[in-house]
Amino acid sequence: MRGIRDNATLEGMDEWLETIMDEYGERLTKVAFNYVKDWKMAEDIVQEVFITCYKQYENIDKIISFKSWIFRITINRSKDVLKSSSFRKMVMNSSLFNLFTSQDLSPERSMVKRTEEEFLSKCVLALPVKYREVIILYYYEELSMEEIGGILNMNLNTIKTRLNRGRNKLKNMMERGEYSGEQA
């Protein structure tokens, strides 16, 4: 009897993992990418996040907000990678260019739009991490300020201040027509 129940539990875990991978995989990879600026490394981080989820399957009922929890794990793991000495030795030349595609526009307009979006993405990536993370979570992931506060473990006023300052820095960068690389 025990073996049958264990197999049923494993099948349930596998289905649950597939579901969260389908639902969160791409979004988490984009979040990790916005920290590490390397798509393959971001995918590796997300794989580690899903391994953590799998290991925590038994405790999943104790998690109040799964979405906040999984984003927090991804952000923390991304920050850990940024702090690692092996990461600091790498030269990063990635962009978000391949994330933005449009099929409805003419080739000329599509090129202009991609160029603008690529420039915006590079400017966002050039922001210091404390501003970049709130901009990404608010605009790209469409999370509320309250959800961002829960994910980053910060009070609402800090989130509002960082979002406002991040917007101003982004606006200034884009008005100058240039970005200066990462300022983390």
MISEMI-326938 format. One record per residue (C-alpha): residue number from 1; x, y, z. Coordinates in Angstrom, 2 decimals, always signed. Each point is the difference from the previous one (the first is absolute). Layout:
<recs>
pos:NUM, u:X, v:Y, w:Z
...
</recs>
This chain:
<recs>
pos:1, u:+0.00, v:+0.00, w:+0.00
pos:2, u:+2.80, v:+2.44, w:+0.87
pos:3, u:+1.64, v:-0.36, w:-3.45
pos:4, u:-3.25, v:+0.86, w:-1.80
pos:5, u:-0.49, v:+3.13, w:+2.10
pos:6, u:+3.63, v:+1.06, w:-0.57
pos:7, u:-0.44, v:-0.37, w:-3.78
pos:8, u:-3.21, v:+2.04, w:+0.10
pos:9, u:+1.77, v:+2.69, w:+2.01
pos:10, u:+2.90, v:+0.07, w:-2.45
pos:11, u:-2.39, v:+0.26, w:-2.95
pos:12, u:-1.80, v:+2.87, w:+1.74
pos:13, u:+3.30, v:+1.74, w:+0.69
pos:14, u:+1.07, v:-0.41, w:-3.62
pos:15, u:-3.30, v:+1.42, w:-1.30
pos:16, u:+0.20, v:+2.88, w:+2.47
pos:17, u:+3.59, v:+0.76, w:-1.05
pos:18, u:-0.94, v:-0.07, w:-3.69
pos:19, u:-2.87, v:+2.38, w:+0.70
pos:20, u:+2.14, v:+2.55, w:+1.82
pos:21, u:+2.74, v:-0.32, w:-2.63
pos:22, u:-2.54, v:+0.78, w:-2.73
pos:23, u:-1.54, v:+2.84, w:+1.96
pos:24, u:+3.13, v:+1.69, w:+1.37
pos:25, u:+2.96, v:-1.26, w:-2.04
pos:26, u:+0.31, v:+2.76, w:-2.57
pos:27, u:-0.89, v:+2.80, w:+2.41
pos:28, u:+2.53, v:-1.16, w:+2.58
pos:29, u:+2.67, v:-0.36, w:-2.68
pos:30, u:-0.62, v:+3.60, w:-1.08
pos:31, u:+0.25, v:+1.18, w:+3.61
pos:32, u:+3.27, v:-1.89, w:+0.51
pos:33, u:+1.29, v:+1.29, w:-3.34
pos:34, u:-0.60, v:+3.56, w:+1.11
pos:35, u:+2.42, v:-0.61, w:+2.85
pos:36, u:+2.72, v:-2.12, w:-1.59
pos:37, u:-0.37, v:+1.24, w:-3.62
pos:38, u:+0.76, v:-3.45, w:-1.41
pos:39, u:-2.85, v:-2.16, w:-1.31
pos:40, u:+1.66, v:-3.39, w:+0.60
pos:41, u:+0.95, v:+0.96, w:+3.55
pos:42, u:-3.55, v:+1.23, w:+0.61
pos:43, u:-1.34, v:-3.36, w:-1.19
pos:44, u:+2.39, v:-1.77, w:+2.39
pos:45, u:-1.22, v:+2.17, w:+2.88
pos:46, u:-3.62, v:-0.83, w:-0.80
pos:47, u:+0.84, v:-3.72, w:-0.12
pos:48, u:+1.42, v:+0.34, w:+3.50
pos:49, u:-3.17, v:+1.81, w:+1.08
pos:50, u:-2.14, v:-2.86, w:-1.30
pos:51, u:+2.21, v:-2.52, w:+1.81
pos:52, u:-0.59, v:+2.00, w:+3.19
pos:53, u:-3.75, v:-0.06, w:-0.69
pos:54, u:+0.10, v:-3.76, w:-0.52
pos:55, u:+1.85, v:-0.48, w:+3.29
pos:56, u:-2.53, v:+2.22, w:+1.79
pos:57, u:-3.06, v:-1.79, w:-1.42
pos:58, u:-0.98, v:-1.40, w:+3.40
pos:59, u:+0.01, v:+3.51, w:+1.53
pos:60, u:-1.81, v:+1.74, w:-2.85
pos:61, u:-3.22, v:+0.36, w:+2.02
pos:62, u:+1.86, v:+2.12, w:+2.56
pos:63, u:+0.98, v:+2.61, w:-2.61
pos:64, u:-2.41, v:+2.93, w:+0.12
pos:65, u:+0.62, v:+1.40, w:-3.50
pos:66, u:+1.65, v:-2.48, w:-2.36
pos:67, u:+0.56, v:+2.65, w:-2.69
pos:68, u:+1.86, v:+2.29, w:+2.40
pos:69, u:+1.94, v:-2.94, w:+1.40
pos:70, u:+1.22, v:-1.27, w:-3.38
pos:71, u:+0.94, v:+3.50, w:-1.20
pos:72, u:+1.87, v:+0.64, w:+3.26
pos:73, u:+1.97, v:-3.23, w:-0.42
pos:74, u:+0.87, v:+0.97, w:-3.59
pos:75, u:+1.11, v:+3.50, w:+0.97
pos:76, u:+2.05, v:-1.23, w:+2.95
pos:77, u:+1.69, v:-2.68, w:-2.10
pos:78, u:+0.74, v:+2.58, w:-2.71
pos:79, u:+1.54, v:+2.32, w:+2.58
pos:80, u:+2.08, v:-2.91, w:+1.34
pos:81, u:+1.33, v:-0.62, w:-3.50
pos:82, u:+0.82, v:+3.70, w:-0.40
pos:83, u:+2.00, v:-0.12, w:+3.24
pos:84, u:+1.94, v:-3.12, w:-0.99
pos:85, u:+3.62, v:+0.50, w:-1.02
pos:86, u:-0.38, v:-2.13, w:-3.13
pos:87, u:-2.78, v:+2.26, w:-1.25
pos:88, u:+2.05, v:+3.14, w:+0.58
pos:89, u:+2.72, v:-1.35, w:-2.28
pos:90, u:-2.40, v:-0.46, w:-2.91
pos:91, u:-0.47, v:+2.59, w:-2.75
pos:92, u:-3.66, v:+0.55, w:-0.65
pos:93, u:-1.20, v:+1.14, w:-3.43
pos:94, u:-3.62, v:-1.17, w:+0.02
pos:95, u:-3.07, v:+1.99, w:-1.00
pos:96, u:-3.75, v:-0.45, w:+0.12
pos:97, u:-0.20, v:+0.34, w:-3.80
pos:98, u:-1.22, v:-3.54, w:-0.57
pos:99, u:-2.76, v:+0.40, w:+2.60
pos:100, u:-1.81, v:+2.60, w:-2.04
pos:101, u:-1.60, v:-1.00, w:-3.28
pos:102, u:-2.95, v:+1.39, w:-1.88
pos:103, u:-1.77, v:-1.73, w:-2.85
pos:104, u:-2.68, v:+2.62, w:-0.73
pos:105, u:+2.25, v:+2.86, w:-1.12
pos:106, u:+1.69, v:+0.64, w:-3.30
pos:107, u:+3.68, v:-1.00, w:-0.09
pos:108, u:+1.06, v:+3.65, w:+0.28
pos:109, u:-2.26, v:+0.76, w:+2.96
pos:110, u:+0.88, v:-3.28, w:+1.58
pos:111, u:+3.69, v:+0.89, w:-0.19
pos:112, u:-0.60, v:+3.44, w:+1.52
pos:113, u:-2.12, v:-1.50, w:+2.78
pos:114, u:+2.59, v:-2.68, w:+0.78
pos:115, u:+2.73, v:+2.63, w:+0.04
pos:116, u:-2.00, v:+2.16, w:+2.41
pos:117, u:-0.86, v:-2.97, w:+2.21
pos:118, u:+3.60, v:-1.18, w:-0.04
pos:119, u:+1.16, v:+3.48, w:+1.01
pos:120, u:-2.58, v:+0.11, w:+2.81
pos:121, u:+1.06, v:-3.46, w:+1.15
pos:122, u:+3.67, v:+0.98, w:+0.01
pos:123, u:-0.82, v:+3.12, w:+1.98
pos:124, u:-2.00, v:-2.04, w:+2.53
pos:125, u:+2.89, v:-2.46, w:+0.28
pos:126, u:+2.40, v:+2.91, w:+0.57
pos:127, u:-1.93, v:+1.18, w:+3.07
pos:128, u:+1.41, v:-0.88, w:+3.42
pos:129, u:-1.48, v:-3.30, w:+1.24
pos:130, u:-2.14, v:+1.62, w:+2.70
pos:131, u:-1.87, v:+2.04, w:-2.64
pos:132, u:+0.14, v:-2.60, w:-2.76
pos:133, u:-1.69, v:-2.70, w:+2.10
pos:134, u:-3.03, v:+2.15, w:+0.88
pos:135, u:-0.35, v:+1.26, w:-3.60
pos:136, u:+0.10, v:-3.58, w:-1.32
pos:137, u:-2.43, v:-1.37, w:+2.55
pos:138, u:-2.42, v:+2.91, w:-0.39
pos:139, u:+0.00, v:+0.49, w:-3.78
pos:140, u:+1.17, v:-3.29, w:-1.47
pos:141, u:-1.58, v:-2.37, w:+2.51
pos:142, u:-2.96, v:+2.31, w:+0.76
pos:143, u:+0.18, v:-0.61, w:+3.73
pos:144, u:-1.60, v:+2.42, w:+2.45
pos:145, u:+2.17, v:+2.05, w:+2.31
pos:146, u:-1.27, v:-2.09, w:+2.90
pos:147, u:+1.07, v:-3.22, w:-1.76
pos:148, u:+3.40, v:+1.49, w:-0.79
pos:149, u:+0.38, v:+1.02, w:+3.64
pos:150, u:-0.74, v:-3.57, w:+1.04
pos:151, u:+2.42, v:-1.48, w:-2.53
pos:152, u:+2.85, v:+2.37, w:+0.86
pos:153, u:-0.86, v:+0.14, w:+3.70
pos:154, u:-0.24, v:+3.81, w:-0.01
pos:155, u:-2.62, v:+2.44, w:+1.18
pos:156, u:-2.37, v:+1.64, w:-2.47
pos:157, u:+1.56, v:+3.47, w:+0.27
pos:158, u:+3.43, v:-1.38, w:-0.92
pos:159, u:-1.50, v:-1.69, w:-3.07
pos:160, u:-1.75, v:+3.24, w:-1.02
pos:161, u:+3.19, v:+2.02, w:+0.45
pos:162, u:+2.13, v:-2.46, w:-1.98
pos:163, u:-2.58, v:-0.21, w:-2.77
pos:164, u:-0.17, v:+3.80, w:-0.25
pos:165, u:+3.79, v:+0.42, w:+0.05
pos:166, u:+0.42, v:-2.84, w:-2.46
pos:167, u:-2.47, v:+1.63, w:-2.39
pos:168, u:+1.86, v:+3.31, w:+0.26
pos:169, u:+3.38, v:-1.63, w:-0.63
pos:170, u:-1.45, v:-1.93, w:-2.94
pos:171, u:-1.58, v:+3.16, w:-1.43
pos:172, u:+3.28, v:+1.92, w:+0.29
pos:173, u:+1.94, v:-2.84, w:-1.59
pos:174, u:-2.40, v:-0.23, w:-2.91
pos:175, u:-0.10, v:+3.78, w:-0.51
pos:176, u:+3.79, v:+0.03, w:-0.26
pos:177, u:-0.34, v:-2.78, w:-2.55
pos:178, u:+2.57, v:-2.20, w:+1.61
pos:179, u:+0.51, v:-2.47, w:+2.77
pos:180, u:+3.23, v:-0.45, w:+1.89
pos:181, u:-0.01, v:-3.71, w:+0.77
pos:182, u:-0.83, v:-1.54, w:+3.35
pos:183, u:+0.30, v:+2.26, w:+3.01
pos:184, u:-0.87, v:-2.61, w:+2.61
</recs>
